[in-house]
Structure formats: C-alpha cells, structure tokens
C-alpha cells in the first residue's frame, strides 16, 4: 500500500518550529501553511515535510 503523509510546521521569528497539522494531501498542506502565516503573532513561514517509509521527515517546501 502506497500512502503519503505531510506535516505542516509553523516557524516563528526565533526559528522555533511547532506542528500545525498533518494531512494526506499536499494541496491541503499548502493551504494550511498559507493560512497560518501571521507575522502579527510571530509566524514568519511554514515548512511542509513529507514522511517516507522509514518515518523520516523530508522537507518538501517552505511557504513565506
């Protein structure tokens, strides 16, 4: 069975990352990332990671 899992992480001004959500859809991950960027609360970008078969997270893209 082939499946994909994406994790969306918010990055604050200090470089700290906090998990926002996980999804099976890259399109949904991009939407979540775009909606959660808010410089007023200190979120300057979001990083989307894809989990591989071994459970390792690989960066797909950064949304600013």
Backbone as CSV, one residue per row, in Angstrom:
resi,resn,N_x,N_y,N_z,CA_x,CA_y,CA_z,C_x,C_y,C_z
1,UNK,0.844,-1.185,0.000,0.000,0.000,0.000,0.887,1.247,0.000
2,UNK,0.617,2.154,-0.917,1.389,3.377,-1.045,0.579,4.538,-0.480
3,UNK,1.125,5.225,0.528,0.438,6.370,1.097,1.451,7.454,1.387
4,UNK,0.972,8.671,1.493,1.827,9.809,1.789,1.256,10.557,2.977
5,UNK,2.146,11.095,3.777,1.746,11.903,4.918,2.579,13.166,4.917
6,UNK,1.901,14.296,5.037,2.578,15.589,5.078,2.346,16.225,6.433
7,UNK,3.394,16.845,6.974,3.292,17.590,8.218,3.560,19.054,7.910
8,UNK,2.743,19.926,8.491,2.898,21.366,8.307,3.376,21.944,9.637
9,UNK,4.526,22.611,9.603,5.132,23.189,10.794,5.218,24.698,10.642
10,UNK,4.836,25.438,11.685,4.967,26.895,11.715,6.338,27.250,12.265
11,UNK,6.980,28.247,11.660,8.290,28.711,12.107,8.144,30.144,12.616
12,UNK,8.577,30.365,13.879,8.462,31.718,14.433,9.737,32.518,14.172
13,UNK,9.751,33.756,14.655,10.865,34.668,14.396,12.182,34.177,14.978
14,UNK,12.123,33.313,16.006,13.335,32.779,16.629,13.791,31.475,15.983
15,UNK,13.056,31.005,14.960,13.415,29.765,14.282,12.820,28.512,14.901
16,UNK,11.998,28.675,15.940,11.341,27.522,16.568,10.223,27.010,15.674
17,UNK,10.065,25.685,15.608,9.014,25.079,14.794,7.976,24.412,15.682
18,UNK,6.705,24.617,15.347,5.589,23.985,16.040,4.691,23.315,15.008
19,UNK,4.301,22.086,15.305,3.437,21.339,14.401,2.051,21.976,14.350
20,UNK,1.570,22.228,13.131,0.225,22.766,12.934,-0.755,21.623,12.724
21,UNK,-0.438,20.761,11.746,-1.366,19.680,11.404,-0.675,18.687,10.474
22,UNK,-1.311,17.543,10.297,-0.854,16.555,9.318,-1.994,16.293,8.339
23,UNK,-1.642,15.904,7.121,-2.637,15.637,6.097,-2.066,14.667,5.065
24,UNK,-2.945,14.032,4.328,-2.538,13.126,3.248,-2.413,13.864,1.916
25,UNK,-2.788,15.143,1.896,-2.847,15.911,0.656,-1.822,17.043,0.663
26,UNK,-0.957,17.093,-0.356,-0.007,18.186,-0.470,-0.737,19.505,-0.706
27,UNK,-1.808,19.468,-1.472,-2.597,20.681,-1.726,-3.141,21.240,-0.410
28,UNK,-3.693,20.371,0.427,-4.217,20.815,1.721,-3.086,21.321,2.614
29,UNK,-1.937,20.676,2.566,-0.787,21.119,3.363,-0.376,22.536,2.967
30,UNK,-0.369,22.809,1.674,-0.017,24.160,1.203,-1.054,25.187,1.673
31,UNK,-2.331,24.816,1.654,-3.380,25.721,2.119,-3.229,26.008,3.614
32,UNK,-2.970,24.965,4.401,-2.765,25.140,5.837,-1.574,26.057,6.108
33,UNK,-0.500,25.858,5.372,0.693,26.681,5.559,0.391,28.141,5.264
34,UNK,-0.275,28.397,4.148,-0.597,29.769,3.758,-1.510,30.442,4.777
35,UNK,-2.492,29.713,5.275,-3.443,30.283,6.242,-2.813,30.579,7.594
36,UNK,-1.751,29.881,7.947,-1.177,30.031,9.283,-0.027,31.023,9.376
37,UNK,0.415,31.570,8.261,1.463,32.588,8.328,0.840,33.887,8.812
38,UNK,1.369,34.391,9.919,0.810,35.604,10.526,1.931,36.300,11.300
39,UNK,2.518,37.296,10.690,3.630,37.991,11.329,3.204,38.713,12.596
40,UNK,1.921,39.034,12.741,1.439,39.698,13.952,1.584,38.802,15.181
41,UNK,1.516,37.478,14.992,1.702,36.548,16.110,3.076,35.892,16.053
42,UNK,3.915,36.310,15.097,5.289,35.846,15.033,5.557,34.661,14.124
43,UNK,4.554,34.198,13.369,4.768,33.090,12.437,5.220,33.683,11.102
44,UNK,6.498,33.473,10.773,7.046,34.117,9.575,7.049,33.209,8.350
45,UNK,6.997,31.894,8.556,6.918,30.955,7.444,6.435,29.608,7.960
46,UNK,6.074,28.741,7.029,5.684,27.372,7.369,6.504,26.421,6.505
47,UNK,6.825,25.280,7.075,7.581,24.256,6.373,6.699,23.023,6.229
48,UNK,6.677,22.470,5.019,5.925,21.242,4.772,6.934,20.112,4.628
49,UNK,6.742,19.085,5.442,7.586,17.895,5.397,6.760,16.720,4.905
50,UNK,7.416,15.800,4.203,6.785,14.552,3.790,7.480,13.414,4.519
51,UNK,6.687,12.513,5.086,7.242,11.369,5.800,7.456,10.220,4.827
52,UNK,8.668,9.621,4.850,8.939,8.485,3.978,8.610,7.165,4.688
53,UNK,8.875,6.043,4.022,8.513,4.723,4.554,9.196,4.413,5.884
54,UNK,10.374,4.993,6.118,11.103,4.749,7.363,10.682,5.697,8.483
55,UNK,9.789,6.628,8.181,9.333,7.586,9.185,10.171,8.845,9.250
56,UNK,11.103,8.997,8.305,11.950,10.187,8.259,11.209,11.322,7.572
57,UNK,11.303,12.524,8.153,10.672,13.687,7.549,11.642,14.362,6.590
58,UNK,11.182,14.613,5.373,11.960,15.288,4.341,11.243,16.569,3.949
59,UNK,11.974,17.675,3.927,11.373,18.954,3.597,10.922,18.962,2.134
60,UNK,9.667,19.369,1.927,9.109,19.494,0.580,9.223,20.929,0.113
61,UNK,8.767,21.861,0.942,8.783,23.278,0.564,8.624,24.158,1.793
62,UNK,8.989,25.428,1.620,8.763,26.453,2.640,7.820,27.485,2.035
63,UNK,6.852,27.893,2.821,5.874,28.886,2.386,6.097,30.138,3.211
64,UNK,6.307,31.273,2.525,6.560,32.541,3.214,5.486,33.532,2.930
